[in-house]
């Protein structure tokens, strides 16, 4: 029993740690400042959207000192599945990470799980999302990887629906890799 | 006027306010880019669907039969 207790305590020091959550009601964007820091290298971002006024890719823009970085330095590679049809796409020189918080429909918010690596370190930030896409009467999935082309430090991000407004909450967790 | 929510993870405070003119301008640019991007992506999907249908017609087989060939 004593050995198990020690093991449990050791494991408890690692894993996901809740950092913060941010909510908005019928807003055109939700910004979170100071959620990235030297305390973590990897972060998990989940969202719990309750409504979307339009069908949207919800994009993310990195942020430092309360200011969005909207320069055209964002790139993505994606793989979309629609029944038996598989399609890939790539975009560079964009001003945000398109679809990084998934795709919402007015009828369904879908699911998105976004991992981001090294946003606070002054290196190229990378990220990955897998998400569902549920247009009426259909079900699709998308997996996307992202990179930011400059070696900059960021302490937050802004979630931006492609059109209209969103209502809901965004949760940020840090991954404690070792004690 | 569009609304923006800004949350600070250190203080825990969230401010929901009207966008500034600069933020509104960025918002308009984002929305225009989204409309343009969606039109391009929709057109690409439609072109693929049309090309697939034309090919199946030339081959004289159905979509199910084509899927069987590839399985």
gemmi code that builds the backbone of each chain (N, CA, C; Angstrom):
import gemmi

chains = {
    "A": [
        ("UNK", (0.834, -1.219, 0.000), (0.000, 0.000, 0.000), (0.859, 1.256, 0.000)),
        ("UNK", (1.911, 1.211, 0.780), (2.772, 2.389, 0.864), (3.388, 2.711, -0.492)),
        ("UNK", (3.774, 1.672, -1.213), (4.388, 1.876, -2.537), (3.382, 2.529, -3.484)),
        ("UNK", (2.135, 2.033, -3.457), (1.106, 2.607, -4.320), (0.866, 4.076, -4.009)),
        ("UNK", (0.870, 4.400, -2.735), (0.632, 5.788, -2.346), (1.725, 6.702, -2.886)),
        ("UNK", (2.950, 6.251, -2.812), (4.059, 7.053, -3.335), (3.924, 7.239, -4.840)),
        ("UNK", (3.550, 6.140, -5.532), (3.389, 6.198, -6.980), (2.282, 7.188, -7.352)),
        ("UNK", (1.175, 7.140, -6.603), (0.059, 8.029, -6.875), (0.489, 9.489, -6.728)),
        ("UNK", (1.214, 9.782, -5.670), (1.650, 11.155, -5.438), (2.559, 11.637, -6.573)),
        ("UNK", (3.430, 10.731, -7.030), (4.338, 11.079, -8.106), (3.568, 11.405, -9.380)),
        ("UNK", (2.577, 10.555, -9.715), (1.803, 10.786, -10.930), (0.967, 12.052, -10.846)),
        ("UNK", (0.517, 12.370, -9.655), (-0.342, 13.534, -9.489), (0.390, 14.824, -9.868)),
        ("UNK", (1.704, 14.802, -9.762), (2.473, 16.008, -10.079), (2.597, 16.234, -11.581)),
        ("UNK", (2.218, 15.226, -12.371), (2.269, 15.377, -13.821), (0.847, 15.379, -14.374)),
        ("UNK", (0.725, 15.654, -15.660), (-0.599, 15.629, -16.287), (-1.139, 17.020, -16.568)),
        ("UNK", (-2.417, 17.081, -16.903), (-3.030, 18.350, -17.294), (-3.405, 19.183, -16.072)),
        ("UNK", (-3.110, 20.458, -16.149), (-3.488, 21.400, -15.076), (-4.404, 22.465, -15.670)),
        ("UNK", (-5.532, 22.689, -15.032), (-6.427, 23.752, -15.486), (-5.755, 25.109, -15.283)),
        ("UNK", (-5.779, 25.939, -16.325), (-5.189, 27.279, -16.219), (-6.270, 28.345, -16.097)),
        ("UNK", (-7.200, 28.326, -17.047), (-8.239, 29.348, -16.991), (-9.372, 28.985, -17.938)),
        ("UNK", (-10.472, 29.716, -17.820), (-11.562, 29.596, -18.790), (-12.105, 30.994, -19.064)),
        ("UNK", (-12.627, 31.169, -20.275), (-13.159, 32.476, -20.667), (-14.471, 32.286, -21.396)),
        ("UNK", (-15.445, 33.108, -21.044), (-16.768, 33.000, -21.659), (-17.133, 34.267, -22.409)),
        ("UNK", (-18.008, 34.110, -23.386), (-18.553, 35.249, -24.106), (-19.975, 34.936, -24.521)),
        ("UNK", (-20.793, 35.969, -24.616), (-22.181, 35.779, -25.026), (-22.464, 36.625, -26.261)),
        ("UNK", (-22.743, 35.967, -27.378), (-23.002, 36.639, -28.664), (-21.882, 37.624, -28.997)),
        ("UNK", (-20.649, 37.155, -28.899), (-19.488, 38.009, -29.183), (-18.851, 37.621, -30.522)),
        ("UNK", (-18.151, 38.575, -31.121), (-17.478, 38.328, -32.393), (-16.084, 37.759, -32.195)),
        ("UNK", (-15.572, 37.807, -30.973), (-14.299, 37.155, -30.668), (-14.146, 37.013, -29.153)),
        ("UNK", (-13.329, 36.038, -28.763), (-12.980, 35.859, -27.345), (-11.462, 35.832, -27.246)),
        ("UNK", (-10.895, 36.776, -26.488), (-9.442, 36.830, -26.301), (-9.091, 36.360, -24.896)),
        ("UNK", (-7.982, 35.629, -24.791), (-7.468, 35.233, -23.480), (-6.026, 35.716, -23.374)),
        ("UNK", (-5.753, 36.543, -22.377), (-4.406, 37.060, -22.133), (-3.735, 36.262, -21.017)),
        ("UNK", (-2.416, 36.141, -21.120), (-1.593, 35.576, -20.032), (-1.915, 34.130, -19.663)),
        ("UNK", (-2.418, 33.354, -20.610), (-2.652, 31.933, -20.318), (-1.428, 31.080, -20.661)),
        ("UNK", (-0.551, 31.581, -21.521), (0.686, 30.875, -21.828), (1.821, 31.513, -21.018)),
        ("UNK", (2.680, 30.637, -20.471), (3.774, 31.149, -19.642), (4.924, 30.152, -19.672)),
        ("UNK", (5.976, 30.474, -18.940), (7.133, 29.571, -18.871), (6.812, 28.311, -18.060)),
        ("UNK", (5.659, 28.274, -17.410), (5.314, 27.114, -16.573), (5.020, 25.858, -17.384)),
        ("UNK", (4.582, 26.035, -18.649), (4.220, 24.880, -19.480), (4.758, 25.072, -20.895)),
        ("UNK", (5.029, 23.943, -21.557), (5.411, 24.002, -22.968), (4.244, 23.637, -23.878)),
        ("UNK", (3.364, 22.750, -23.388), (2.257, 22.253, -24.207), (0.924, 22.550, -23.515)),
        ("UNK", (-0.063, 22.899, -24.331), (-1.364, 23.294, -23.794), (-2.480, 22.581, -24.555)),
        ("UNK", (-3.534, 22.268, -23.829), (-4.751, 21.724, -24.437), (-5.848, 22.778, -24.303)),
        ("UNK", (-6.517, 23.056, -25.407), (-7.622, 24.014, -25.382), (-8.884, 23.288, -25.838)),
        ("UNK", (-9.894, 23.333, -24.994), (-11.197, 22.759, -25.325), (-12.206, 23.898, -25.346)),
        ("UNK", (-13.279, 23.684, -26.075), (-14.308, 24.735, -26.071), (-15.683, 24.115, -25.900)),
        ("UNK", (-16.537, 24.889, -25.250), (-17.902, 24.466, -25.000), (-18.798, 25.569, -25.538)),
        ("UNK", (-19.002, 25.536, -26.854), (-19.844, 26.558, -27.466), (-21.302, 26.132, -27.376)),
        ("UNK", (-22.147, 27.086, -27.058), (-23.567, 26.800, -26.903), (-24.371, 27.220, -28.124)),
        ("UNK", (-23.895, 28.251, -28.814), (-24.601, 28.668, -30.030), (-23.671, 29.453, -30.939)),
        ("UNK", (-24.009, 29.418, -32.220), (-23.244, 30.124, -33.248), (-24.268, 30.741, -34.198)),
        ("UNK", (-24.114, 32.024, -34.500), (-25.123, 32.683, -35.323), (-24.937, 32.399, -36.809)),
        ("UNK", (-23.814, 31.740, -37.159), (-23.561, 31.422, -38.569), (-22.765, 30.126, -38.640)),
        ("UNK", (-22.697, 29.537, -39.828), (-21.846, 28.368, -40.038), (-20.406, 28.845, -40.182)),
        ("UNK", (-19.515, 28.276, -39.388), (-18.206, 28.891, -39.219), (-17.039, 27.941, -39.100)),
        ("UNK", (-15.875, 28.357, -39.600), (-14.607, 27.883, -39.076), (-14.275, 28.833, -37.926)),
        ("UNK", (-13.951, 28.300, -36.764), (-13.536, 29.180, -35.668), (-12.005, 29.201, -35.649)),
        ("UNK", (-11.432, 30.337, -36.014), (-9.988, 30.451, -36.168), (-9.340, 30.994, -34.903)),
        ("UNK", (-8.027, 30.825, -34.826), (-7.277, 31.344, -33.686), (-6.154, 32.244, -34.159)),
        ("UNK", (-5.931, 33.300, -33.412), (-4.835, 34.228, -33.702), (-3.999, 34.349, -32.430)),
        ("UNK", (-2.705, 34.188, -32.559), (-1.827, 34.310, -31.385), (-1.770, 35.754, -30.919)),
        ("UNK", (-1.414, 35.925, -29.650), (-1.564, 37.229, -29.014), (-0.409, 37.439, -28.031)),
        ("UNK", (0.109, 38.649, -27.975), (1.162, 38.987, -27.007), (0.910, 40.385, -26.470)),
        ("UNK", (1.045, 40.547, -25.165), (0.834, 41.849, -24.514), (-0.490, 42.479, -24.947)),
        ("UNK", (-1.547, 41.687, -24.930), (-2.918, 42.138, -25.225), (-3.131, 42.564, -26.670)),
        ("UNK", (-2.239, 42.165, -27.575), (-2.382, 42.547, -28.985), (-2.306, 41.312, -29.880)),
        ("UNK", (-3.291, 41.179, -30.772), (-3.283, 40.065, -31.725), (-2.153, 40.225, -32.734)),
        ("UNK", (-1.555, 39.105, -33.125), (-0.589, 39.106, -34.219), (-1.350, 38.712, -35.488)),
        ("UNK", (-1.715, 39.694, -36.302), (-2.515, 39.421, -37.497), (-1.692, 39.491, -38.787)),
        ("UNK", (-0.359, 39.402, -38.649), (0.489, 39.345, -39.851), (0.287, 37.990, -40.545)),
        ("UNK", (0.568, 37.970, -41.839), (0.285, 36.774, -42.661), (1.387, 35.731, -42.514)),
        ("UNK", (1.498, 35.175, -41.306), (2.547, 34.202, -41.000), (2.001, 32.861, -40.508)),
        ("UNK", (0.739, 32.614, -40.768), (0.121, 31.383, -40.273), (-0.039, 30.389, -41.430)),
        ("UNK", (0.267, 29.125, -41.161), (0.080, 28.108, -42.196), (-0.601, 26.875, -41.618)),
        ("UNK", (-1.239, 26.111, -42.507), (-1.955, 24.898, -42.052), (-1.906, 23.821, -43.125)),
        ("UNK", (-2.013, 22.581, -42.672), (-2.194, 21.415, -43.530), (-3.345, 20.630, -42.951)),
        ("UNK", (-4.324, 20.243, -43.760), (-5.486, 19.566, -43.214), (-5.875, 18.336, -44.010)),
        ("UNK", (-6.560, 17.437, -43.323), (-7.075, 16.218, -43.926), (-8.539, 16.100, -43.520)),
        ("UNK", (-9.426, 16.138, -44.507), (-10.860, 16.113, -44.237), (-11.470, 14.803, -44.723)),
        ("UNK", (-12.374, 14.237, -43.933), (-13.065, 13.013, -44.327), (-14.566, 13.254, -44.362)),
        ("UNK", (-15.179, 12.882, -45.488), (-16.622, 13.008, -45.671), (-17.098, 11.682, -46.259)),
        ("UNK", (-17.655, 10.810, -45.420), (-17.986, 9.444, -45.817), (-16.727, 8.774, -46.355)),
        ("UNK", (-16.725, 8.300, -47.603), (-15.525, 7.625, -48.121), (-14.608, 8.583, -48.869)),
        ("UNK", (-14.978, 9.857, -48.929), (-14.143, 10.837, -49.624), (-13.137, 11.460, -48.656)),
        ("UNK", (-11.866, 11.418, -49.039), (-10.799, 11.998, -48.233), (-10.157, 13.109, -49.059)),
        ("UNK", (-9.977, 14.263, -48.451), (-9.377, 15.378, -49.190), (-8.343, 16.088, -48.327)),
        ("UNK", (-7.245, 16.475, -48.934), (-6.222, 17.250, -48.237), (-6.204, 18.674, -48.752)),
        ("UNK", (-5.728, 19.579, -47.932), (-5.607, 20.976, -48.357), (-4.478, 21.628, -47.575)),
        ("UNK", (-3.853, 22.626, -48.173), (-2.778, 23.353, -47.512), (-2.945, 24.839, -47.792)),
        ("UNK", (-2.661, 25.654, -46.787), (-2.703, 27.106, -46.990), (-1.537, 27.729, -46.230)),
        ("UNK", (-0.915, 28.726, -46.840), (0.173, 29.457, -46.180), (-0.109, 30.955, -46.282)),
        ("UNK", (0.601, 31.726, -45.514), (0.431, 33.178, -45.574), (-0.925, 33.660, -45.108)),
        ("UNK", (-1.550, 32.906, -44.195), (-2.848, 33.338, -43.680), (-2.646, 34.205, -42.430)),
        ("UNK", (-3.695, 34.915, -42.036), (-3.579, 35.838, -40.906), (-4.110, 35.236, -39.603)),
        ("UNK", (-4.474, 33.964, -39.643), (-4.889, 33.240, -38.433), (-4.830, 31.756, -38.749)),
        ("UNK", (-4.960, 30.931, -37.710), (-5.051, 29.482, -37.916), (-6.519, 29.142, -38.130)),
        ("UNK", (-6.873, 28.923, -39.385), (-8.272, 28.723, -39.753), (-8.771, 27.377, -39.227)),
        ("UNK", (-9.884, 27.438, -38.522), (-10.512, 26.209, -38.026), (-9.834, 25.568, -36.840)),
        ("UNK", (-8.922, 26.301, -36.179), (-8.176, 25.691, -35.066), (-9.076, 25.357, -33.875)),
        ("UNK", (-10.209, 26.029, -33.761), (-11.174, 25.642, -32.724), (-12.386, 24.965, -33.347)),
        ("UNK", (-12.155, 24.327, -34.500), (-13.189, 23.523, -35.121), (-14.167, 24.320, -35.958)),
        ("UNK", (-15.236, 23.631, -36.273), (-16.234, 24.185, -37.185), (-17.588, 24.137, -36.499)),
        ("UNK", (-18.275, 25.242, -36.477), (-19.603, 25.269, -35.872), (-20.657, 25.450, -36.956)),
        ("UNK", (-21.807, 24.891, -36.701), (-22.973, 25.130, -37.540), (-24.015, 25.774, -36.642)),
        ("UNK", (-24.984, 26.430, -37.224), (-26.041, 27.008, -36.387), (-26.834, 25.894, -35.698)),
        ("UNK", (-26.799, 24.692, -36.303), (-27.567, 23.573, -35.758), (-26.746, 22.662, -34.858)),
        ("UNK", (-25.416, 22.746, -34.919), (-24.564, 21.880, -34.106), (-23.206, 22.536, -33.904)),
        ("UNK", (-22.730, 22.486, -32.676), (-21.452, 23.142, -32.372), (-20.254, 22.265, -32.690)),
        ("UNK", (-20.496, 20.949, -32.836), (-19.389, 20.038, -33.117), (-18.413, 19.945, -31.946)),
        ("UNK", (-17.286, 19.297, -32.212), (-16.272, 19.034, -31.183), (-14.922, 19.503, -31.705)),
        ("UNK", (-14.085, 20.000, -30.814), (-12.719, 20.348, -31.224), (-11.778, 20.200, -30.049)),
        ("UNK", (-10.610, 19.642, -30.323), (-9.572, 19.480, -29.300), (-8.298, 20.023, -29.914)),
        ("UNK", (-7.772, 21.070, -29.301), (-6.647, 21.798, -29.887), (-5.436, 21.716, -28.971)),
        ("UNK", (-4.332, 21.214, -29.502), (-3.076, 21.175, -28.768), (-2.141, 22.216, -29.365)),
        ("UNK", (-1.436, 22.949, -28.520), (-0.481, 23.932, -29.012), (0.833, 23.751, -28.256)),
        ("UNK", (1.940, 23.805, -29.000), (3.268, 23.585, -28.419), (4.131, 24.832, -28.494)),
        ("UNK", (4.749, 25.136, -27.392), (5.758, 26.202, -27.295), (5.290, 27.602, -27.714)),
        ("UNK", (4.085, 28.004, -27.338), (3.682, 29.375, -27.704), (4.479, 30.447, -26.975)),
        ("UNK", (4.898, 30.136, -25.730), (5.567, 31.174, -24.930), (7.056, 31.281, -25.261)),
        ("UNK", (7.658, 30.140, -25.648), (9.066, 30.177, -26.019), (9.223, 30.921, -27.343)),
        ("UNK", (10.344, 31.592, -27.519), (10.574, 32.342, -28.756), (11.079, 31.405, -29.860)),
        ("UNK", (10.220, 30.445, -30.189), (10.489, 29.524, -31.296), (9.214, 29.475, -32.145)),
        ("UNK", (9.276, 28.804, -33.275), (8.081, 28.691, -34.100), (7.015, 27.868, -33.366)),
        ("UNK", (5.849, 28.435, -33.193), (4.767, 27.751, -32.492), (4.068, 26.789, -33.445)),
        ("UNK", (3.769, 25.594, -32.951), (3.037, 24.613, -33.745), (1.797, 24.169, -32.985)),
        ("UNK", (0.830, 23.651, -33.717), (-0.418, 23.233, -33.080), (-1.087, 22.149, -33.911)),
        ("UNK", (-2.083, 21.534, -33.311), (-2.794, 20.435, -33.956), (-4.211, 20.432, -33.433)),
        ("UNK", (-5.191, 20.176, -34.311), (-6.580, 20.065, -33.874), (-7.217, 18.860, -34.549)),
        ("UNK", (-8.062, 18.163, -33.821), (-8.978, 17.257, -34.507), (-10.385, 17.669, -34.111)),
        ("UNK", (-11.263, 17.639, -35.100), (-12.586, 18.221, -34.891), (-13.626, 17.503, -35.729)),
        ("UNK", (-14.855, 17.565, -35.238), (-15.972, 17.058, -36.026), (-16.623, 18.232, -36.740)),
        ("UNK", (-17.343, 17.915, -37.770), (-18.006, 18.931, -38.572), (-19.371, 18.346, -38.914)),
        ("UNK", (-20.422, 18.985, -38.398), (-21.743, 18.377, -38.473), (-22.760, 19.254, -39.184)),
        ("UNK", (-22.578, 19.442, -40.495), (-23.632, 20.149, -41.219), (-24.913, 19.313, -41.189)),
        ("UNK", (-26.051, 19.949, -41.341), (-27.331, 19.250, -41.193), (-27.377, 17.988, -42.048)),
        ("UNK", (-27.691, 16.873, -41.413), (-27.836, 15.612, -42.139), (-26.523, 14.983, -42.545)),
        ("UNK", (-25.406, 15.472, -42.039), (-24.108, 14.944, -42.455), (-23.197, 14.824, -41.231)),
        ("UNK", (-22.082, 14.131, -41.393), (-21.055, 14.105, -40.356), (-19.708, 13.978, -41.035)),
        ("UNK", (-18.793, 14.867, -40.690), (-17.466, 14.866, -41.292), (-16.429, 15.068, -40.195)),
        ("UNK", (-15.180, 14.788, -40.533), (-14.117, 15.033, -39.559), (-12.964, 15.757, -40.236)),
        ("UNK", (-12.194, 16.473, -39.440), (-11.028, 17.165, -39.977), (-9.892, 17.073, -38.962)),
        ("UNK", (-8.696, 16.884, -39.462), (-7.482, 16.935, -38.646), (-6.565, 17.962, -39.283)),
        ("UNK", (-6.079, 18.903, -38.497), (-5.262, 19.976, -39.065), (-4.017, 20.204, -38.202)),
        ("UNK", (-2.905, 20.441, -38.857), (-1.696, 20.861, -38.149), (-1.388, 22.293, -38.567)),
        ("UNK", (-0.779, 23.017, -37.652), (-0.543, 24.443, -37.870), (0.894, 24.810, -37.497)),
        ("UNK", (1.379, 25.848, -38.147), (2.666, 26.411, -37.748), (2.617, 27.924, -37.912)),
        ("UNK", (3.333, 28.589, -37.009), (3.501, 30.031, -37.165), (4.938, 30.272, -37.612)),
        ("UNK", (5.105, 31.122, -38.631), (6.395, 31.216, -39.327), (7.463, 32.049, -38.626)),
        ("UNK", (7.136, 32.707, -37.523), (8.164, 33.508, -36.853), (8.462, 32.937, -35.468)),
        ("UNK", (9.684, 33.114, -35.031), (10.089, 32.624, -33.708), (9.776, 33.684, -32.662)),
        ("UNK", (8.500, 33.792, -32.310), (8.052, 34.830, -31.373), (7.421, 34.210, -30.137)),
        ("UNK", (7.350, 34.998, -29.082), (6.724, 34.552, -27.841), (5.308, 35.125, -27.742)),
        ("UNK", (4.366, 34.254, -27.373), (2.973, 34.685, -27.216), (2.459, 34.281, -25.834)),
        ("UNK", (1.597, 35.137, -25.282), (1.048, 34.808, -23.959), (-0.459, 34.551, -23.988)),
        ("UNK", (-1.042, 34.562, -25.193), (-2.478, 34.320, -25.277), (-2.933, 34.133, -26.707)),
        ("UNK", (-4.239, 34.128, -26.887), (-4.794, 33.946, -28.233), (-6.196, 34.533, -28.298)),
        ("UNK", (-6.683, 34.684, -29.531), (-8.048, 35.139, -29.743), (-8.773, 34.135, -30.619)),
        ("UNK", (-9.974, 33.753, -30.212), (-10.821, 32.864, -31.011), (-11.762, 33.726, -31.846)),
        ("UNK", (-11.795, 33.438, -33.151), (-12.528, 34.299, -34.082), (-13.435, 33.469, -34.985)),
        ("UNK", (-14.755, 33.564, -34.805), (-15.631, 32.897, -35.771), (-15.522, 33.584, -37.134)),
        ("UNK", (-15.606, 32.783, -38.203), (-15.468, 33.354, -39.542), (-16.514, 34.416, -39.838)),
        ("UNK", (-17.705, 34.234, -39.295), (-18.778, 35.210, -39.477), (-19.704, 35.134, -38.265)),
        ("UNK", (-20.435, 36.195, -38.023), (-21.420, 36.175, -36.951), (-20.793, 36.144, -35.564)),
        ("UNK", (-21.539, 35.574, -34.641), (-21.106, 35.587, -33.235), (-21.190, 34.186, -32.630)),
        ("UNK", (-20.490, 34.031, -31.500), (-20.546, 32.765, -30.772), (-20.872, 33.044, -29.299)),
        ("UNK", (-21.456, 32.041, -28.681), (-21.713, 32.070, -27.242), (-21.146, 30.789, -26.644)),
        ("UNK", (-20.348, 30.935, -25.596), (-19.809, 29.740, -24.956), (-18.549, 30.026, -24.176)),
        ("UNK", (-17.850, 28.946, -23.834), (-16.683, 29.035, -22.953), (-15.501, 28.291, -23.565)),
        ("UNK", (-14.310, 28.851, -23.378), (-13.070, 28.216, -23.819), (-12.261, 27.863, -22.571)),
        ("UNK", (-11.740, 26.639, -22.530), (-10.964, 26.157, -21.389), (-9.514, 25.938, -21.817)),
        ("UNK", (-8.566, 26.362, -20.983), (-7.142, 26.189, -21.282), (-6.491, 25.365, -20.170)),
        ("UNK", (-5.754, 24.334, -20.586), (-5.023, 23.473, -19.652), (-3.547, 23.439, -20.048)),
        ("UNK", (-2.678, 23.337, -19.063), (-1.259, 23.161, -19.335), (-0.862, 21.729, -19.031)),
        ("UNK", (0.084, 21.206, -19.798), (0.531, 19.826, -19.579), (1.819, 19.833, -18.774)),
        ("UNK", (1.735, 19.292, -17.546), (2.928, 19.151, -16.707), (3.575, 17.821, -17.095)),
        ("UNK", (4.716, 17.924, -17.791), (5.319, 16.707, -18.346), (6.097, 15.902, -17.299)),
        ("UNK", (6.740, 16.610, -16.368), (7.511, 15.915, -15.338), (7.556, 16.778, -14.097)),
        ("UNK", (7.931, 16.182, -12.992), (7.987, 16.933, -11.728), (9.072, 17.985, -11.752)),
    ],
    "B": [
        ("UNK", (-22.726, 47.475, -33.385), (-21.301, 47.338, -33.088), (-21.015, 45.925, -32.569)),
        ("UNK", (-19.950, 45.315, -33.078), (-19.595, 43.963, -32.631), (-19.041, 43.981, -31.205)),
        ("UNK", (-19.264, 42.889, -30.505), (-18.770, 42.757, -29.125), (-17.533, 41.878, -29.088)),
        ("UNK", (-16.641, 42.163, -28.140), (-15.459, 41.343, -27.926), (-15.370, 41.014, -26.438)),
        ("UNK", (-15.004, 39.765, -26.133), (-14.771, 39.361, -24.734), (-13.270, 39.189, -24.550)),
        ("UNK", (-12.715, 39.818, -23.525), (-11.274, 39.707, -23.245), (-11.101, 39.230, -21.806)),
        ("UNK", (-10.399, 38.111, -21.679), (-10.203, 37.497, -20.359), (-8.719, 37.529, -20.015)),
        ("UNK", (-8.418, 37.810, -18.756), (-7.032, 37.772, -18.287), (-6.874, 36.582, -17.343)),
        ("UNK", (-5.966, 35.663, -17.711), (-5.814, 34.437, -16.929), (-5.200, 34.697, -15.559)),
        ("UNK", (-4.459, 35.782, -15.412), (-3.802, 36.074, -14.135), (-4.794, 36.682, -13.142)),
        ("UNK", (-5.559, 37.666, -13.589), (-6.503, 38.323, -12.677), (-7.851, 37.607, -12.609)),
        ("UNK", (-8.132, 36.795, -13.654), (-9.428, 36.109, -13.702), (-10.560, 36.995, -14.176)),
        ("UNK", (-10.250, 38.216, -14.573), (-11.297, 39.154, -14.988), (-11.622, 39.017, -16.470)),
        ("UNK", (-12.907, 39.158, -16.796), (-13.341, 39.167, -18.192), (-14.058, 40.481, -18.472)),
        ("UNK", (-13.664, 41.138, -19.543), (-14.320, 42.376, -19.960), (-15.025, 42.111, -21.284)),
        ("UNK", (-16.296, 42.419, -21.334), (-17.032, 42.307, -22.589), (-17.398, 43.731, -23.004)),
        ("UNK", (-16.936, 44.151, -24.168), (-17.134, 45.549, -24.577), (-17.336, 45.634, -26.083)),
        ("UNK", (-17.717, 46.838, -26.569), (-17.810, 47.078, -28.005), (-16.402, 47.072, -28.605)),
        ("UNK", (-16.301, 46.615, -29.842), (-15.004, 46.645, -30.514), (-14.614, 48.086, -30.839)),
        ("UNK", (-13.316, 48.335, -30.820), (-12.811, 49.642, -31.261), (-12.899, 49.704, -32.789)),
        ("UNK", (-12.767, 50.888, -33.392), (-12.794, 50.967, -34.868), (-11.720, 50.090, -35.512)),
        ("UNK", (-10.543, 50.014, -34.879), (-9.470, 49.171, -35.434), (-9.865, 47.691, -35.371)),
        ("UNK", (-10.456, 47.291, -34.246), (-10.895, 45.892, -34.117), (-12.025, 45.585, -35.084)),
        ("UNK", (-12.923, 46.558, -35.289), (-14.016, 46.374, -36.255), (-13.455, 46.200, -37.664)),
        ("UNK", (-12.416, 46.982, -37.991), (-11.803, 46.895, -39.326), (-11.180, 45.514, -39.528)),
        ("UNK", (-10.485, 45.024, -38.487), (-9.885, 43.693, -38.577), (-10.972, 42.635, -38.705)),
        ("UNK", (-12.044, 42.829, -37.956), (-13.172, 41.902, -37.997), (-13.770, 41.847, -39.414)),
        ("UNK", (-13.932, 43.021, -40.030), (-14.481, 43.079, -41.393), (-13.545, 42.380, -42.376)),
        ("UNK", (-12.237, 42.589, -42.195), (-11.254, 41.944, -43.078), (-11.301, 40.427, -42.898)),
        ("UNK", (-11.415, 39.981, -41.645), (-11.496, 38.536, -41.369), (-12.738, 37.936, -42.028)),
        ("UNK", (-13.854, 38.661, -41.907), (-15.101, 38.128, -42.450), (-15.050, 38.073, -43.980)),
        ("UNK", (-14.456, 39.105, -44.582), (-14.321, 39.114, -46.048), (-13.422, 37.967, -46.505)),
        ("UNK", (-12.348, 37.731, -45.752), (-11.432, 36.631, -46.093), (-12.143, 35.291, -45.966)),
        ("UNK", (-12.981, 35.174, -44.940), (-13.737, 33.940, -44.722), (-14.692, 33.679, -45.888)),
        ("UNK", (-15.410, 34.722, -46.320), (-16.357, 34.570, -47.431), (-15.615, 34.147, -48.704)),
        ("UNK", (-14.476, 34.799, -48.948), (-13.687, 34.486, -50.142), (-13.151, 33.048, -50.074)),
        ("UNK", (-12.616, 32.682, -48.891), (-12.047, 31.339, -48.721), (-13.119, 30.269, -48.903)),
        ("UNK", (-14.311, 30.517, -48.331), (-15.399, 29.547, -48.413), (-15.847, 29.372, -49.861)),
        ("UNK", (-15.891, 30.480, -50.604), (-16.295, 30.397, -52.012), (-15.304, 29.547, -52.803)),
        ("UNK", (-14.011, 29.748, -52.552), (-12.972, 28.976, -53.251), (-13.070, 27.494, -52.880)),
        ("UNK", (-13.231, 27.223, -51.569), (-13.305, 25.822, -51.131), (-14.567, 25.146, -51.658)),
        ("UNK", (-15.709, 25.865, -51.641), (-16.959, 25.297, -52.168), (-16.833, 25.006, -53.660)),
        ("UNK", (-16.188, 25.926, -54.385), (-16.019, 25.737, -55.831), (-15.141, 24.518, -56.108)),
        ("UNK", (-14.115, 24.336, -55.290), (-13.217, 23.185, -55.479), (-13.969, 21.875, -55.245)),
        ("UNK", (-14.813, 21.858, -54.217), (-15.606, 20.653, -53.935), (-16.570, 20.371, -55.083)),
        ("UNK", (-17.250, 21.422, -55.567), (-18.203, 21.244, -56.665), (-17.500, 20.757, -57.926)),
        ("UNK", (-16.302, 21.290, -58.193), (-15.545, 20.876, -59.383), (-15.159, 19.405, -59.283)),
        ("UNK", (-14.777, 18.971, -58.081), (-14.408, 17.561, -57.885), (-15.608, 16.652, -58.091)),
        ("UNK", (-16.748, 17.040, -57.543), (-17.974, 16.243, -57.688), (-18.362, 16.141, -59.159)),
        ("UNK", (-18.284, 17.268, -59.876), (-18.649, 17.278, -61.296), (-17.685, 16.424, -62.110)),
        ("UNK", (-16.391, 16.518, -61.813), (-15.390, 15.738, -62.551), (-15.599, 14.252, -62.309)),
        ("UNK", (-15.934, 13.893, -61.053), (-16.158, 12.481, -60.730), (-17.375, 11.952, -61.489)),
        ("UNK", (-18.447, 12.744, -61.521), (-19.669, 12.325, -62.213), (-19.413, 12.162, -63.714)),
        ("UNK", (-18.628, 13.096, -64.277), (-18.328, 13.024, -65.716), (-17.505, 11.779, -66.030)),
        ("UNK", (-16.556, 11.464, -65.148), (-15.704, 10.292, -65.369), (-16.524, 9.001, -65.283)),
        ("UNK", (-17.409, 8.940, -64.274), (-18.244, 7.739, -64.122), (-19.130, 7.544, -65.355)),
        ("UNK", (-19.642, 8.647, -65.881), (-20.503, 8.554, -67.073), (-19.701, 8.046, -68.267)),
        ("UNK", (-18.457, 8.556, -68.418), (-17.598, 8.108, -69.520), (-17.287, 6.619, -69.406)),
        ("UNK", (-17.075, 6.166, -68.151), (-16.762, 4.754, -67.926), (-18.007, 3.872, -67.987)),
        ("UNK", (-19.162, 4.495, -67.839), (-20.413, 3.737, -67.890), (-20.661, 2.902, -66.654)),
        ("UNK", (-20.147, 3.354, -65.492), (-20.370, 2.619, -64.240), (-20.944, 3.564, -63.185)),
        ("UNK", (-21.563, 2.952, -62.181), (-22.137, 3.759, -61.105), (-21.060, 4.063, -60.051)),
        ("UNK", (-21.404, 4.955, -59.112), (-20.465, 5.291, -58.043), (-20.194, 4.071, -57.155)),
        ("UNK", (-21.245, 3.272, -56.891), (-21.073, 2.054, -56.093), (-20.140, 1.078, -56.780)),
        ("UNK", (-20.277, 0.967, -58.092), (-19.401, 0.046, -58.847), (-17.965, 0.537, -58.845)),
        ("UNK", (-17.789, 1.837, -58.935), (-16.419, 2.397, -58.874), (-15.795, 2.130, -57.509)),
        ("UNK", (-16.595, 2.272, -56.458), (-16.118, 2.036, -55.099), (-15.716, 0.567, -54.942)),
        ("UNK", (-16.498, -0.321, -55.561), (-16.194, -1.756, -55.502), (-14.855, -2.050, -56.162)),
        ("UNK", (-14.579, -1.376, -57.267), (-13.312, -1.583, -57.974), (-12.125, -1.175, -57.101)),
        ("UNK", (-12.324, -0.148, -56.301), (-11.225, 0.387, -55.500), (-11.093, -0.276, -54.132)),
        ("UNK", (-12.079, -1.115, -53.787), (-12.040, -1.704, -52.439), (-11.101, -2.911, -52.388)),
    ],
}
model = gemmi.Model(1)
for chain_id, residues in chains.items():
    chain = gemmi.Chain(chain_id)
    for i, (resn, *xyz) in enumerate(residues, 1):
        res = gemmi.Residue()
        res.name, res.seqid = resn, gemmi.SeqId(i, " ")
        for name, pos in zip(("N", "CA", "C"), xyz):
            atom = gemmi.Atom()
            atom.name, atom.element = name, gemmi.Element(name[0])
            atom.pos, atom.b_iso = gemmi.Position(*pos), 0.0
            res.add_atom(atom)
        chain.add_residue(res)
    model.add_chain(chain)
structure = gemmi.Structure()
structure.add_model(model)
structure.setup_entities()
